[in-house]
Each structure stands twice: as structure tokens, then as C-alpha cells.
Amino acid sequence: MELTINGTKHQVDIEPDTPLLWVLRDELAMTGTKYGCGLAQCGACTVLVDGQATRSCVTPIESVVGADIMTIEAVADDPVGQKVVEAWVANQVAQCGYCQSGQVMAATALLKQTPKPTEEDIAGAMVNLCRCGTYNAIAAAVRDAAQA
């Protein structure tokens, strides 16, 4: 199967129902996308598939053939993603950092779809879990990225 990830085409010879997360991490050595729960609940594995925030731990690769997949490794190459990364750093969002790649990807998806989000938009889109409780800093970074 051929997957387009971060603008590059990759051929993978793997079972079609294999979750995208494991193709990224184990087959392509893109380890920025994290495994959290394996149930699409926590969001640590969030990537963008055709611009939509997608939980890669439950997304079979056969469903993303032909799609444009973006991971945290390339988010700063995207103009919106770059603003998000800069806002994350300026707001010192990360504590342990484990969930942050998924958080950044979710924020990037939100701002690509809704460049000037309301507080309700932010609350509705930023549903990934953070065990360190950095939710206020996350929301502040999203607001700052939207204003950048």
C-alpha cells in the first residue's frame, strides 16, 4: 500500500487493518506520534488526515490510502502548524510533554478549519487528555496562535 505522509509517498507491505499509529512508529520510525490508550480516547496519537484530527491508534491504514497524512514531524512546515508550535513554546505548555504532539495536531486542525475560534470552538476541539492538567495553557496557546 502507498501512503502519503508529510508530503512523501511511502510503500508499506503490511496487513490492511493495521492501525496507522503502528505503521508510523514501527514501520516508518516516526515516533513523534505517541501511543496512549489504544482506544481513541486520549488523543496522544492524533495526526491530521486530509486536515482532520484523526486518532491514528484506531485508524486502519486501508482507510487512509490516497489521503494526505500529516504528523508532528512536519507540523512546523505548515504555516498554521508553525504558529501553533510557536504559541506552545511561548506559553510553555508542556510539562511531561507526552500528550503534546497530539495536542498540537488537534490545535492545528482546529485553526486550519476555524482560523478565529471562539472559546466554545476551542473547548469543543481540544478534547485530548493531559495527565499534567495543562488545559489552561493549551487554551491560551490556541488563542495566541489564532491571533498570530
C-alpha positions in Angstrom: 0.0 0.0 0.0 1.1 3.5 -0.7 0.6 6.2 2.0 1.4 9.9 1.6 2.8 11.1 4.9 4.2 14.6 5.4 4.2 15.0 1.6 6.3 11.9 0.9 5.0 8.7 -0.5 5.8 5.5 1.4 5.2 1.9 0.3 4.3 -0.4 3.2 3.8 -4.1 3.0 1.5 -4.7 6.0 -2.0 -6.0 6.8 -4.6 -3.5 5.7 -6.3 -3.4 9.1 -3.1 -2.4 10.9 -3.6 0.8 12.8 -1.9 3.9 11.2 -0.1 4.5 14.5 1.9 1.3 14.3 2.8 1.9 10.7 4.1 5.4 11.6 6.0 4.2 14.7 7.2 0.7 13.8 7.5 0.7 10.1 8.5 4.3 9.3 10.3 5.2 12.6 8.1 8.4 13.0 8.0 8.2 16.8 6.6 11.7 17.5 3.1 10.3 17.4 2.5 8.6 20.7 0.6 5.6 21.9 -1.7 6.5 24.8 -4.7 4.3 25.3 -5.3 2.4 22.0 -9.0 3.2 22.2 -9.2 6.6 20.6 -9.9 8.2 24.0 -6.8 10.1 25.0 -5.7 11.7 21.7 -1.9 11.2 22.2 -1.9 9.5 18.7 -3.6 12.4 16.9 -2.5 13.1 13.3 -4.1 15.0 10.5 -5.7 13.1 7.7 -6.8 15.4 4.9 -6.7 18.2 7.5 -9.0 16.4 10.0 -7.7 15.5 13.5 -7.7 11.7 13.5 -6.9 9.2 16.2 -4.3 7.0 14.5 -4.4 4.2 17.0 -7.8 3.0 15.6 -7.4 4.1 12.0 -6.7 1.2 9.7 -4.2 2.0 7.0 -6.5 0.8 4.3 -8.8 3.7 5.2 -6.1 6.3 4.6 -4.6 5.2 1.3 -4.8 8.2 -1.0 -5.2 10.6 1.9 -2.8 13.4 2.9 -1.4 12.5 6.3 0.5 14.9 8.5 2.3 14.0 11.6 4.0 16.1 14.3 7.3 15.7 12.4 6.1 18.0 9.7 3.6 20.3 11.5 6.1 23.2 11.7 6.4 23.1 7.9 2.7 24.1 7.7 2.1 27.9 8.3 -0.7 27.2 10.8 1.2 24.5 12.4 4.2 26.8 12.8 2.1 29.4 14.6 0.8 26.6 16.9 4.3 25.4 17.7 5.4 29.0 18.4 2.4 29.6 20.7 3.1 26.3 22.5 6.7 27.4 23.2 5.7 30.9 24.2 3.1 29.7 26.6 5.4 26.9 28.0 2.5 24.4 27.6 4.3 21.2 28.0 5.1 19.7 31.4 5.8 16.0 30.9 5.1 16.5 27.2 3.8 13.1 26.4 0.4 14.2 25.1 1.7 17.4 23.4 2.2 16.1 19.9 -1.5 15.1 19.8 -2.5 18.4 21.4 -0.5 20.4 18.8 -2.0 18.4 15.9 -5.6 18.9 17.3 -4.9 22.6 17.7 -3.6 22.8 14.1 -6.6 21.0 12.7 -8.9 23.4 14.6 -7.1 26.6 13.4 -7.0 25.3 9.8 -10.8 24.8 9.9 -11.7 27.8 12.1 -9.0 30.5 12.0 -10.7 32.6 14.6 -12.2 30.1 17.1 -14.5 31.1 19.9 -13.9 29.8 23.4 -16.6 27.2 22.7 -14.8 26.1 19.5 -11.5 25.7 21.4 -13.3 23.7 24.2 -15.0 21.5 21.6 -11.9 20.8 19.6 -9.3 20.4 22.4 -10.6 17.3 24.0 -7.3 15.3 24.1 -6.4 14.2 27.7 -3.4 15.8 29.5 -2.4 14.0 32.7 -0.4 17.0 33.8 -3.6 19.2 33.6 -2.1 21.9 31.3 -5.6 22.7 29.8 -5.5 26.4 30.6 -2.1 26.8 29.0 -3.3 24.8 26.0 -6.3 27.0 25.5 -4.1 30.1 25.9 -1.7 28.8 23.3 -4.6 28.1 20.9 -5.9 31.7 21.4 -2.4 33.1 20.8 -1.9 31.0 17.7 -5.2 32.2 16.3 -4.2 35.8 16.9 -0.7 35.4 15.3 
